[in-house]
Amino acid sequence: MITNRRVALVCAICLGTFMASLDISIVNVALPTMLTSLNTDMPGIQWVVDAYALCLSALILSSGPLGDRFGRKRVWMAGIVLFTLGSLLCASATSLEMLLTGRVLQGVAGAAVIPGALSLLSHAFPDELQRVRVIGIWSTVSALSLVIGPILGGILVHNAGWQSIFLINLPVGVVTLLLGGWGIQESAHPDHASLDPLGQLFSVLWLGTLTYGLIAAGDLGWQDSDVQFSLFISLLFLALFIWVERRVTRPLLPLYLFKKSDFTVYNLSSAVMGFSSYSSVFFVSLFLQQAQGWSALQTGWRMAPEFIAMALVSTQFGRLSARFSVKTLIVVGYALIGAGLLLLGTLQSSSAYPFIALFLIILGTGTGLAMPATSALVMRTVVSERSGMASATMNAVRQTGMALGIALLGTLMNMHAIEVLRAQLATQHVSEADSLAHAVIMGHQGISGWVEQVQHAFASGFSLAMTGAGVVSVVMAGGLILMHRAHQRVVIGSVASAETQE
């Protein structure tokens, strides 16, 4: 029987997840408005997304051990408080630095809120049938947040300014705290806690320095000494992180799990999903506003087909997996992601919206297949006792992939757009074409009388970024096919060997 306290618990968990997940998609629609309002540049708005994604990916592995040590309810509630305070800081921001501080707080909080949801639900509903039902409700809310995000973001930015996308979290956060404080029961297993502070430190340092180097390269160039130093020091921090993880008793990242080839490949595919599909939301929003000139409100509605397709397909994944093998579905998923991204790479500033919507539907369909298929296959590769650790690892590498995708693909987009605009200005004998093109694309200044040329340059940069992401996804689909065929040959060989021995 589900009591009122359990209803409050489910509502609290769903609201907390909705708030944290909504923030992933809602912010992208507001980025061009933030660029102008905060007088920042393209690297600045890349950091608006990556500050959240980096903290989420770097800290998500610590969420479980912290809950075990200090109490799952306490850690989750602290995450809601911190997320609400971070949202307030973002909404009050008058500078990029202040906004990024709020985004960092949101990312730290998201690392406690998002993975902690399943743990709290699992402990509150020991009966399997009830647990499956409430997890189904929770999954639906998560999918709904992605669908609503760009549409709600466009409406809020258009009518109340970009600050409103953060202000909306304040009443949701307060209600979540009230419901959670009453409905959630505390649980902890301090003897099982596996805290790894040194590993956590190096994971933040290597991801942060790598992302900084990739983003800075778009503004300063690959030859800049600061960029090269940042990329070099990130490799050093990565080596130290791996060295620590191989020596601590209870590592933050279980490296021994990666000895299994299928676990490694499926986690790599999760990173590719973040790098290509998840990061594409950032680029599509910029394309629709910067290259095609749509408002934030119009952009939100035009992005919706991708998320609707994703939600519809993912909710039907159970039925599809009953007819087709999950290994087939994951290959089709990544192939569709690659196809959708490659098609998006053919778009121009003058492209008609029906084609854009079709390409977004293909991308969303692929993500709707690949996301649950990847999760299911990662879980198959480990014993049940390691399922929580495997799930956290998969989500961490996915968020890492998204952060690096926005950083690297964003840099490639900016560099190519600058070169295209520079060439256009040079053919018209505009003085100082190099510096002017750089200033315009990076957002340092506007340029009158060249709207079509600037839009064309942004579209060209977007095309390169999406083509690169699409190629990575197609290669991933091919790699999965090869791995599945290799496993099939091993199984057939083992059966034939057994029959021979008999």
C-alpha positions in Angstrom: 0.0 0.0 0.0 1.3 3.4 -0.9 0.8 5.8 2.0 0.6 9.6 1.9 4.3 9.8 3.0 5.3 7.7 0.0 3.2 9.8 -2.3 5.0 12.9 -1.0 8.3 11.0 -1.5 7.6 10.2 -5.1 6.4 13.8 -5.8 9.5 15.2 -4.2 11.9 12.9 -6.1 10.1 13.6 -9.4 10.1 17.4 -8.8 13.8 17.4 -7.9 14.7 15.4 -11.0 12.5 17.5 -13.1 14.2 20.7 -11.9 17.8 19.4 -12.4 17.0 17.7 -15.8 15.1 20.8 -17.1 18.1 22.9 -16.5 20.1 20.8 -19.0 17.8 21.7 -21.9 16.2 25.0 -20.9 19.4 27.0 -20.7 20.5 26.5 -24.4 17.6 28.5 -25.7 18.7 31.6 -23.7 22.4 31.5 -24.6 22.4 34.2 -27.4 20.3 36.5 -25.2 22.8 36.0 -22.3 25.7 36.7 -24.7 24.3 40.2 -25.4 22.9 40.9 -21.9 26.1 40.0 -20.1 28.4 41.5 -22.7 30.3 38.2 -23.0 31.6 36.2 -26.0 31.2 32.7 -27.5 33.7 31.0 -25.1 31.7 32.6 -22.3 28.4 31.0 -23.3 30.2 27.7 -23.9 31.2 27.8 -20.2 27.6 28.6 -19.2 26.7 25.0 -20.3 30.0 23.3 -19.5 30.4 24.7 -16.0 27.2 22.7 -15.1 28.1 19.6 -17.1 31.7 19.5 -15.8 30.7 19.6 -12.1 28.0 17.1 -12.7 30.2 14.6 -14.5 33.2 15.1 -12.1 31.2 14.7 -8.9 28.4 12.3 -9.8 30.6 9.3 -8.8 30.9 10.7 -5.3 27.2 11.0 -4.8 26.6 7.3 -3.8 29.5 7.1 -1.3 28.5 10.4 0.3 24.9 9.2 0.7 26.2 6.0 2.2 28.4 7.9 4.6 26.2 10.8 5.7 22.7 9.6 4.8 20.9 9.5 1.4 18.1 11.8 2.4 20.6 14.3 3.9 22.8 14.4 0.8 19.8 14.6 -1.6 18.1 17.4 0.4 21.4 19.3 0.6 21.5 19.0 -3.2 18.0 20.5 -3.6 19.0 23.4 -1.2 22.2 24.1 -3.1 20.5 23.8 -6.5 17.8 26.3 -5.4 20.5 28.7 -4.1 22.5 28.3 -7.3 19.4 29.1 -9.3 18.9 32.3 -7.3 22.5 33.3 -7.9 22.1 32.7 -11.6 18.9 34.7 -11.8 20.6 37.6 -9.9 23.8 37.5 -12.0 25.0 40.8 -13.5 28.2 39.4 -14.9 29.4 36.2 -16.5 31.6 35.4 -13.5 28.5 35.5 -11.2 26.5 33.4 -13.6 29.2 30.8 -13.8 29.5 30.6 -10.0 25.8 29.8 -9.9 26.1 27.2 -12.6 28.9 25.6 -10.7 26.7 25.4 -7.6 23.9 23.9 -9.8 26.3 21.3 -11.2 27.5 20.3 -7.8 23.9 20.0 -6.6 22.8 18.1 -9.7 25.5 15.5 -8.9 23.6 14.8 -5.6 20.1 15.1 -6.9 20.0 13.2 -10.2 21.7 9.9 -9.2 20.3 10.0 -5.7 16.8 9.7 -7.0 16.9 6.0 -7.9 18.6 5.1 -4.7 15.9 6.8 -2.6 13.1 5.2 -4.6 14.7 1.7 -4.4 15.0 1.9 -0.6 11.5 3.3 -0.2 9.8 0.6 -2.3 11.3 -2.8 -1.6 8.3 -4.5 -3.3 9.5 -5.0 -6.9 6.1 -4.3 -8.5 5.7 -1.0 -6.7 9.3 -0.1 -7.4 9.0 -0.7 -11.1 5.8 1.5 -11.2 7.3 4.5 -9.4 10.6 4.2 -11.4 8.4 4.3 -14.5 6.7 7.5 -13.3 10.1 9.0 -12.5 11.5 8.1 -16.0 8.4 9.7 -17.6 9.0 12.9 -15.6 12.7 12.9 -16.7 11.7 12.5 -20.4 9.0 15.2 -20.0 11.5 17.7 -18.7 13.6 17.4 -21.9 10.5 18.0 -24.0 9.3 21.0 -22.0 12.8 22.5 -21.6 13.3 24.3 -24.9 9.6 25.3 -25.3 9.4 26.7 -21.7 12.7 28.3 -22.1 11.7 30.1 -25.2 8.4 31.3 -23.6 10.2 32.6 -20.5 13.0 34.3 -22.2 10.6 36.0 -24.7 8.2 37.2 -22.0 10.3 37.7 -18.8 14.0 37.7 -19.8 16.7 35.0 -19.5 16.8 35.3 -15.6 13.3 33.7 -15.5 14.6 30.3 -16.6 16.4 30.2 -13.2 13.7 31.9 -11.1 11.3 29.2 -12.0 13.4 26.8 -9.9 12.8 28.7 -6.7 9.2 27.7 -6.0 9.9 24.2 -7.3 12.8 23.9 -5.0 10.8 25.1 -1.9 7.9 22.6 -2.6 10.4 19.8 -3.2 12.1 20.5 0.2 8.8 20.5 2.0 7.6 17.3 0.4 11.0 15.6 0.8 11.5 16.6 4.4 8.2 14.9 5.3 8.1 12.0 3.0 11.6 10.7 2.7 13.0 8.4 5.4 16.7 8.5 6.2 19.0 5.6 5.3 22.7 5.2 5.4 25.4 2.5 5.4 28.6 4.3 6.6 30.5 1.0 6.7 30.1 0.6 2.9 31.1 4.2 2.1 34.0 4.4 -0.3 35.2 8.1 -0.3 38.1 8.9 -2.5 38.9 12.6 -2.0 42.3 12.6 -3.8 40.7 10.9 -6.9 37.9 13.4 -6.8 40.3 16.3 -6.8 42.3 15.0 -9.8 39.1 14.2 -11.7 37.9 17.8 -11.4 41.4 19.2 -12.3 41.9 17.1 -15.4 38.4 17.7 -16.8 38.5 21.4 -15.9 41.9 22.1 -17.5 41.1 20.0 -20.6 37.8 21.9 -21.1 39.5 25.2 -20.6 42.2 24.4 -23.2 39.6 23.3 -25.8 37.4 26.3 -25.3 40.2 28.8 -25.2 41.6 27.5 -28.4 38.6 28.8 -30.2 39.5 32.3 -29.2 43.3 32.2 -28.9 44.2 29.5 -31.4 45.9 26.1 -30.9 49.4 27.7 -30.9 48.7 29.9 -27.9 51.0 29.1 -25.0 48.2 29.2 -22.4 46.1 26.7 -24.5 49.0 24.3 -24.9 49.9 24.5 -21.3 46.3 23.8 -20.2 46.1 20.8 -22.5 49.5 19.5 -21.3 48.6 19.9 -17.6 45.3 18.1 -18.2 47.2 15.1 -19.3 49.3 15.3 -16.2 46.3 15.4 -14.0 44.7 12.5 -15.9 47.8 10.4 -15.3 47.7 11.3 -11.6 44.0 10.4 -11.4 44.6 7.0 -13.0 47.6 6.4 -10.7 45.5 7.2 -7.6 42.5 5.1 -8.8 44.8 2.1 -9.3 46.1 2.3 -5.7 43.2 3.2 -3.4 41.2 0.5 -1.8 37.8 1.9 -2.9 38.4 4.0 -6.0 36.1 6.7 -7.3 36.3 5.2 -10.7 36.4 1.4 -10.8 39.1 0.9 -13.4 39.0 -2.9 -13.0 35.6 -2.9 -14.6 37.1 -1.6 -17.8 39.1 -4.8 -18.2 35.9 -6.2 -19.7 35.8 -5.1 -23.4 32.0 -4.9 -23.6 31.8 -2.7 -20.5 34.5 -0.4 -22.0 32.8 -0.2 -25.4 29.3 0.5 -24.1 30.7 3.2 -21.8 32.6 4.6 -24.7 29.3 4.7 -26.6 27.7 6.6 -23.7 30.5 9.2 -24.0 29.8 9.4 -27.7 26.2 10.0 -27.1 27.1 12.9 -24.8 29.7 14.2 -27.3 27.3 14.1 -30.3 23.6 14.0 -29.4 23.6 15.8 -26.1 26.0 18.6 -27.1 24.0 19.1 -30.4 21.3 20.9 -28.4 23.7 23.7 -27.8 24.6 24.0 -31.5 21.1 23.7 -32.8 19.9 26.6 -30.6 22.7 28.8 -31.8 22.1 27.8 -35.4 18.4 28.7 -35.2 19.1 32.1 -33.6 22.5 33.2 -34.9 22.3 31.7 -38.4 18.6 31.9 -39.2 17.6 34.8 -37.0 14.8 33.3 -35.0 13.8 34.6 -31.6 14.2 32.5 -28.4 10.5 31.8 -28.4 10.5 30.7 -32.0 13.7 28.6 -31.4 12.1 26.8 -28.5 9.2 25.6 -30.5 11.4 24.7 -33.5 13.6 22.5 -31.3 10.7 20.6 -29.8 10.4 17.8 -32.5 13.7 16.3 -31.5 12.7 15.9 -27.8 9.2 14.8 -28.6 10.6 12.0 -30.8 13.1 11.1 -28.2 10.5 10.8 -25.4 8.0 8.8 -27.6 10.7 6.3 -28.7 12.2 5.8 -25.3 8.8 5.1 -23.7 8.2 2.4 -26.4 11.7 0.9 -25.9 10.3 -2.0 -23.8 8.0 -3.1 -26.6 10.7 -2.7 -29.2 13.2 -4.8 -27.2 10.6 -7.6 -27.1 10.7 -7.8 -30.9 14.3 -6.9 -31.6 17.5 -7.6 -29.6 18.9 -4.7 -27.6 22.2 -5.1 -29.5 20.4 -4.4 -32.7 18.6 -1.4 -31.2 21.7 0.2 -30.0 23.4 0.0 -33.4 20.3 1.4 -35.1 20.2 4.2 -32.5 23.7 5.4 -33.0 23.3 5.0 -36.8 20.3 7.3 -36.7 22.0 9.8 -34.4 24.9 9.9 -36.9 22.5 10.2 -39.9 20.5 13.0 -38.2 23.7 15.0 -37.3 25.1 14.5 -40.8 21.8 15.8 -42.3 21.9 18.8 -39.9 25.4 19.4 -41.3 23.9 20.1 -44.7 21.8 23.0 -43.5 22.4 26.5 -44.6 21.1 29.8 -43.1 18.3 29.8 -45.7 17.2 26.2 -45.2 13.5 25.7 -44.8 12.2 24.6 -41.4 10.4 21.4 -42.5 13.8 19.9 -43.4 15.3 21.0 -40.0 12.3 19.4 -38.2 12.7 16.1 -40.1 16.5 16.0 -39.3 15.8 16.7 -35.6 13.2 13.9 -35.5 15.7 11.5 -36.9 18.2 12.6 -34.3 15.7 12.4 -31.5 14.6 8.9 -32.6 18.1 7.7 -32.6 18.8 9.1 -29.1 15.5 7.6 -27.9 16.8 4.2 -29.0 20.4 4.5 -28.0 19.9 6.0 -24.5 17.9 3.1 -22.9 19.8 0.5 -25.0 23.2 1.7 -23.8 22.0 1.7 -20.2 20.6 -1.8 -20.5 23.8 -3.2 -22.0 26.1 -1.5 -19.5 24.0 -3.1 -16.7 24.3 -6.5 -18.4 28.1 -6.4 -18.2 28.3 -6.3 -14.4 27.0 -8.4 -11.5 24.1 -6.9 -9.6 26.3 -5.9 -6.7 28.1 -3.5 -9.0 25.0 -2.1 -10.8 25.0 1.2 -8.9 28.6 1.8 -9.6 28.2 0.9 -13.3 25.2 3.2 -13.7 27.1 6.1 -12.0 30.1 5.5 -14.3 28.0 5.4 -17.4 26.3 8.7 -16.5 29.6 10.4 -15.6 31.2 9.5 -18.9 28.1 10.7 -20.8 28.2 14.1 -19.1 31.9 14.2 -19.7 31.3 13.5 -23.4 28.8 16.4 -23.5 31.1 18.8 -21.8 34.0 17.9 -24.2 31.7 18.0 -27.2 30.6 21.5 -26.5 34.2 22.6 -25.9 35.8 20.9 -28.9 33.0 21.1 -31.5 32.3 24.7 -30.3 35.9 25.6 -30.9 35.9 24.1 -34.4 32.6 25.9 -35.2 34.0 29.3 -34.1 37.3 28.8 -35.9 35.6 27.8 -39.2 33.0 30.6 -38.9 35.8 33.2 -38.4 37.6 31.9 -41.5 34.5 31.9 -43.7 33.6 35.5 -42.6 37.2 36.6 -43.0 37.3 35.3 -46.6 34.0 37.1 -47.4 35.2 40.4 -45.9 38.6 40.1 -47.7 36.9 39.6 -51.1 35.1 42.9 -50.5 38.4 44.6 -49.6 37.3 45.3 -46.0 40.2 46.6 -43.9 41.5 44.5 -41.0 39.3 41.6 -42.2 41.0 39.1 -39.8 40.5 41.0 -36.6 37.0 42.1 -37.6 35.8 38.6 -38.4 37.2 37.3 -35.1 35.5 40.1 -33.2 32.1 39.5 -34.9 32.0 35.7 -34.5 33.3 35.6 -31.0 30.6 38.2 -30.0 32.9 41.1 -29.2 31.1 43.4 -31.6 28.4 43.6 -34.2 28.7 44.5 -37.8 26.0 46.4 -39.8 25.3 45.7 -43.4 26.7 42.2 -43.3 23.9 40.2 -41.7 23.6 37.6 -44.4 27.4 37.1 -44.5 27.5 36.7 -40.7 24.6 34.2 -40.8 26.3 32.3 -43.6 29.5 32.1 -41.5 27.7 30.8 -38.4 25.8 28.2 -40.6 29.1 27.0 -42.0 30.6 26.6 -38.6 27.5 24.8 -37.4 27.7 22.5 -40.4 31.3 21.5 -39.6 30.5 20.8 -35.9 27.5 18.7 -36.8 29.4 16.8 -39.5 32.1 16.0 -37.0 29.7 14.8 -34.4 27.8 12.7 -37.0 31.0 11.0 -38.2 31.9 10.1 -34.6 28.4 8.6 -34.1 28.5 6.6 -37.3 32.0 5.2 -36.4 30.6 4.2 -33.0 27.7 2.3 -34.7 30.3 0.5 -36.9 32.4 -0.3 -33.8 29.4 -1.8 -32.1 28.6 -4.0 -35.1 32.2 -5.3 -35.1 32.2 -6.0 -31.4 28.9 -7.8 -31.6 30.1 -9.9 -34.5 33.3 -10.8 -32.7 31.3 -11.9 -29.6 29.0 -13.9 -31.8 32.1 -15.7 -33.4 33.4 -16.5 -29.9 30.1 -17.9 -28.8 29.8 -20.0 -32.0 33.4 -21.2 -31.6 32.8 -22.2 -28.0 29.6 -24.1 -28.9 31.5 -25.9 -31.7 34.4 -26.8 -29.4 32.0 -28.2 -26.8 30.2 -30.3 -29.4 33.6 -31.6 -30.7 34.6 -32.6 -27.2 31.3 -34.5 -26.7 
